[in-house]
């Protein structure tokens, strides 16, 4: 009964948006929070597996933020009270508890917080896989959830980046059909940065997931139809990974030169073709892609991006929390370049 009331409450918040997909992801998170039987701290666990209580709470909070940001008219910065009420509902359901110093945290961790422990939790990729199968969550929902976490840049992003492939491998092993229709996921999922992340995961294990001729033909057909946006963005990120044949060093250099030019014009092409603002997630992916190139390329591409756009067009992308995450710590000069350009506006 309480769960039905909670669902009704959240649906009322997002009713005008009619975003069924975001609701699915949100309730998957609620189910996960409600059913998690988190293992206790393991002092011998590898450092990569350790996350604090605060990071678990931040994960939930960030996902709420990501979902609300998907609603066109919903400005998270001006609607923190709505998020607060949503978290309060989770507290009423016994899923979360609130501590005056630590904020909200998973109910299972109450004792750790009371005793002043850092509350490290040992998370294993296979544990996530088993849990999602137990919940009967579809592959698509899992991918979407992973990409929301990656996009919000919270503490668990590192976990999914490093172990996301392991999760997918386990999913593939347990899948009844013995193979996942990767192209179908890429083809139907309407989250552009999700496609980019999945494509990178596939690239990591490209020898494990070999496309048959039928899928290869579908990939070729899909990436060369529709608008210039598909050719310049989607095909740029995904199609080279779907191709089975190896490319020569000369071809790689040629591709790099073409990609530099593509990145510089990406936002302009997107907004011209679709007559709408580029989603924050797409912008973050584009900026993060710059980290693969040299400093000279960074400067040239970023300056080009700024010069091609009016200041009012670019400002919304520079005021998002995810931007700092999109710029890797080992490339601080990117941040300085962008901040210099912002100061010049």
C-alpha positions in Angstrom: 0.0 0.0 0.0 2.8 2.4 0.9 4.6 1.6 -2.3 1.5 2.4 -4.3 1.1 5.7 -2.5 4.7 6.5 -3.1 4.4 5.7 -6.8 1.3 7.9 -7.1 3.2 10.8 -5.4 6.2 10.6 -7.7 3.9 10.3 -10.8 2.1 13.4 -9.7 5.4 15.3 -9.5 6.3 14.2 -13.1 2.8 14.0 -14.5 3.1 16.8 -17.0 6.4 15.4 -18.3 5.0 12.0 -19.1 8.5 10.5 -19.0 7.7 6.8 -18.6 11.3 5.8 -19.1 12.6 8.1 -16.3 9.9 6.8 -14.0 11.0 3.2 -14.8 14.5 4.0 -13.9 13.5 5.9 -10.7 11.4 3.0 -9.5 14.1 0.6 -10.3 16.3 2.6 -8.0 13.6 2.5 -5.3 13.3 -1.3 -5.7 17.1 -1.5 -5.4 17.2 0.6 -2.3 14.4 -1.4 -0.8 15.8 -4.9 -1.6 19.6 -4.3 -1.1 21.1 -6.6 1.5 24.5 -4.9 1.4 27.5 -6.9 2.6 29.3 -5.6 5.6 32.6 -3.8 5.4 35.5 -6.0 4.3 38.9 -4.6 5.4 40.7 -6.8 2.9 38.6 -5.6 -0.1 40.5 -3.9 -2.9 40.4 -0.1 -2.6 38.4 0.3 -5.8 35.4 -1.5 -4.3 35.1 0.8 -1.3 32.5 3.5 -1.2 31.4 5.5 1.8 27.9 5.8 3.2 27.8 9.3 2.0 28.5 8.2 -1.6 25.6 5.7 -1.5 23.3 8.5 -0.5 24.8 10.8 -3.1 24.2 8.2 -5.7 20.4 8.2 -4.9 20.4 12.0 -4.7 22.3 12.4 -8.0 19.9 10.0 -9.7 16.9 12.0 -8.5 18.7 15.0 -9.9 19.3 13.4 -13.2 15.7 12.2 -13.6 14.4 15.6 -12.8 16.8 17.2 -15.2 15.2 15.0 -17.9 11.9 16.8 -17.5 12.1 19.8 -19.8 10.4 22.3 -17.5 12.0 21.1 -14.3 14.9 23.2 -13.0 16.7 21.2 -10.3 18.4 24.2 -8.8 15.1 25.9 -8.2 13.2 22.9 -7.1 15.3 21.4 -4.3 12.3 21.2 -2.1 10.6 18.7 -4.4 13.7 16.5 -4.2 13.6 16.9 -0.4 10.0 15.6 -0.3 10.9 12.7 -2.6 13.7 11.7 -0.2 11.4 12.2 2.8 9.0 9.7 1.2 11.8 7.2 1.0 12.5 7.8 4.6 8.8 7.2 5.5 9.0 4.0 3.6 11.9 2.9 5.8 14.3 2.8 2.8 16.3 5.8 3.9 17.1 7.4 7.3 18.3 10.9 8.0 21.2 11.9 10.2 21.7 15.6 11.2 25.4 15.3 10.3 25.5 12.7 7.5 22.2 13.6 5.8 20.2 10.8 4.2 21.7 7.3 4.1 20.6 3.7 3.4 18.6 2.3 6.4 20.8 -0.8 6.3 23.8 1.3 7.3 22.2 3.0 10.3 24.5 1.2 12.8 27.6 2.2 11.0 26.6 5.9 11.1 25.7 5.7 14.8 29.0 4.2 15.7 30.9 6.9 13.7 32.4 4.3 11.3 33.2 5.5 7.8 30.8 2.8 6.7 32.7 1.3 3.8 30.6 -1.1 1.7 32.0 -4.0 -0.3 30.4 -4.0 -3.7 31.0 -6.7 -6.3 30.1 -6.5 -10.0 28.5 -10.0 -9.8 26.4 -8.8 -6.9 24.9 -6.1 -9.0 24.2 -8.5 -11.8 22.5 -11.1 -9.6 20.4 -8.3 -8.0 19.2 -6.9 -11.2 18.2 -10.3 -12.5 16.4 -11.0 -9.3 14.4 -7.7 -9.9 13.7 -8.8 -13.4 15.0 -5.5 -14.7 15.4 -5.4 -18.4 18.8 -5.0 -20.1 17.8 -1.6 -21.4 16.9 -0.4 -18.0 20.2 -1.5 -16.6 22.1 0.3 -19.4 20.0 3.4 -18.8 20.6 3.3 -15.1 24.4 2.9 -15.6 24.4 5.9 -17.9 22.5 8.1 -15.5 25.0 7.3 -12.8 27.9 8.0 -15.2 26.3 11.3 -16.4 25.7 12.6 -12.8 29.4 12.1 -12.0 28.8 10.7 -8.5 31.2 8.5 -6.6 29.8 5.3 -8.2 30.8 6.5 -11.7 34.3 5.1 -11.1 32.7 1.7 -10.2 30.6 1.5 -13.3 33.4 2.8 -15.6 35.8 0.1 -14.3 33.4 -2.8 -13.8 30.6 -2.0 -16.1 32.0 -4.5 -18.7 32.1 -7.2 -16.0 28.4 -6.6 -15.3 27.6 -6.9 -19.0 29.7 -10.1 -19.3 27.7 -11.6 -16.5 24.5 -10.5 -18.0 25.5 -12.1 -21.3 26.3 -15.4 -19.6 22.9 -15.4 -17.8 20.9 -14.2 -20.8 18.5 -17.0 -22.0 19.1 -16.3 -25.6 22.9 -16.6 -25.0 23.6 -13.3 -26.7 22.5 -9.7 -26.3 21.2 -7.8 -29.2 23.7 -4.9 -28.8 22.6 -3.2 -32.0 19.0 -3.2 -30.9 19.9 -1.4 -27.7 22.0 1.2 -29.6 19.2 1.5 -32.1 16.2 2.0 -29.8 17.6 3.8 -26.7 16.9 7.5 -27.0 19.8 8.6 -24.8 22.7 9.7 -26.9 25.3 9.6 -24.2 24.1 6.1 -23.3 25.0 5.0 -26.8 28.5 6.5 -26.4 29.1 4.7 -23.1 27.7 1.4 -24.3 29.8 1.7 -27.4 33.0 2.2 -25.3 32.1 -0.9 -23.3 31.6 -2.9 -26.5 34.9 -1.6 -27.8 36.7 -2.9 -24.7 35.4 -6.4 -25.4 35.0 -6.2 -29.2 36.5 -9.6 -29.7 34.0 -11.1 -27.3 31.0 -9.5 -29.0 31.3 -10.1 -32.7 28.5 -8.8 -34.9 27.2 -11.2 -37.5 26.7 -10.0 -41.1 23.0 -9.2 -40.6 23.8 -6.8 -37.7 26.7 -5.3 -39.6 24.4 -4.4 -42.5 21.8 -2.9 -40.1 24.6 -0.8 -38.5 25.7 0.4 -41.9 22.1 1.3 -42.9 21.3 3.0 -39.6 24.3 5.2 -39.4 24.0 6.5 -43.0 20.4 7.5 -43.0 18.4 10.3 -41.5 20.1 13.7 -40.9 23.6 15.1 -40.9 23.4 14.8 -37.1 23.4 11.0 -37.2 26.4 11.0 -39.6 28.4 13.6 -37.6 27.6 12.5 -34.0 26.1 9.0 -33.7 28.2 7.5 -36.5 31.3 9.3 -35.2 31.0 7.6 -31.8 29.5 4.2 -32.6 29.9 3.1 -36.1 33.7 2.8 -36.1 33.4 0.5 -33.1 30.8 -1.7 -34.8 33.0 -2.2 -37.8 34.7 -5.6 -37.6 37.7 -5.0 -39.8 40.9 -3.5 -38.4 42.0 -0.1 -39.7 45.5 0.9 -40.7 47.6 3.4 -38.9 47.1 5.9 -41.9 43.3 5.4 -41.6 43.4 6.1 -37.9 45.3 9.4 -38.4 42.8 10.4 -41.1 39.9 9.5 -38.7 41.5 11.6 -35.9 41.7 14.7 -38.2 38.1 14.3 -39.2 37.0 13.8 -35.6 38.7 17.1 -34.5 36.7 18.9 -37.1 33.5 17.1 -36.1 33.9 17.9 -32.5 34.3 21.6 -33.2 31.0 21.7 -35.1 29.0 19.2 -33.1 26.8 21.5 -31.1 26.1 23.7 -34.1 25.1 20.7 -36.2 22.9 19.3 -33.5 21.0 22.4 -32.8 20.6 23.4 -36.4 19.2 20.0 -37.4 17.0 19.5 -34.4 16.0 23.1 -33.6 16.6 22.5 -29.9 19.3 22.8 -27.2 21.8 20.0 -26.9 21.2 17.9 -23.8 23.7 18.4 -21.0 24.7 14.7 -21.2 25.7 15.0 -24.8 27.7 18.1 -24.2 29.6 16.4 -21.3 30.4 13.4 -23.5 31.8 15.7 -26.2 34.0 17.6 -23.8 35.2 14.4 -22.1 36.2 13.1 -25.6 38.6 16.0 -25.9 40.8 14.5 -23.2 42.1 11.9 -25.7 43.8 14.5 -27.8 46.8 16.9 -27.4 46.7 20.3 -25.7 46.9 22.1 -29.0 43.9 20.2 -30.3 42.0 20.9 -27.0 42.7 24.7 -27.4 41.8 24.8 -31.0 38.5 22.8 -30.7 37.4 24.6 -27.5 38.1 28.0 -29.0 36.2 27.0 -32.2 33.2 25.8 -30.1 33.0 29.1 -28.3 33.5 31.2 -31.3 30.8 29.5 -33.3 28.2 29.9 -30.5 26.6 33.0 -29.0 27.4 33.5 -25.4 23.8 32.9 -24.4 23.8 29.6 -26.1 26.8 28.2 -24.4 26.2 29.5 -20.8 23.6 26.8 -19.9 26.2 24.1 -20.5 28.8 25.8 -18.3 26.5 26.1 -15.3 25.9 22.3 -14.8 27.5 20.3 -12.1 28.4 17.6 -14.5 30.9 19.7 -16.4 33.6 19.5 -13.7 33.2 15.7 -13.9 33.4 15.7 -17.6 36.9 17.3 -17.5 39.4 14.8 -16.2 41.5 15.8 -13.3 44.7 14.9 -15.2 43.9 17.5 -17.8 43.2 20.7 -15.7 44.3 23.0 -18.6 40.9 22.2 -20.3 39.1 23.7 -17.3 41.4 26.8 -17.4 40.8 27.3 -21.1 37.0 27.1 -20.7 37.0 29.4 -17.7 39.1 31.9 -19.6 36.5 31.9 -22.4 33.7 32.3 -19.9 35.4 35.2 -18.3 35.7 36.9 -21.7 31.9 36.7 -22.3 
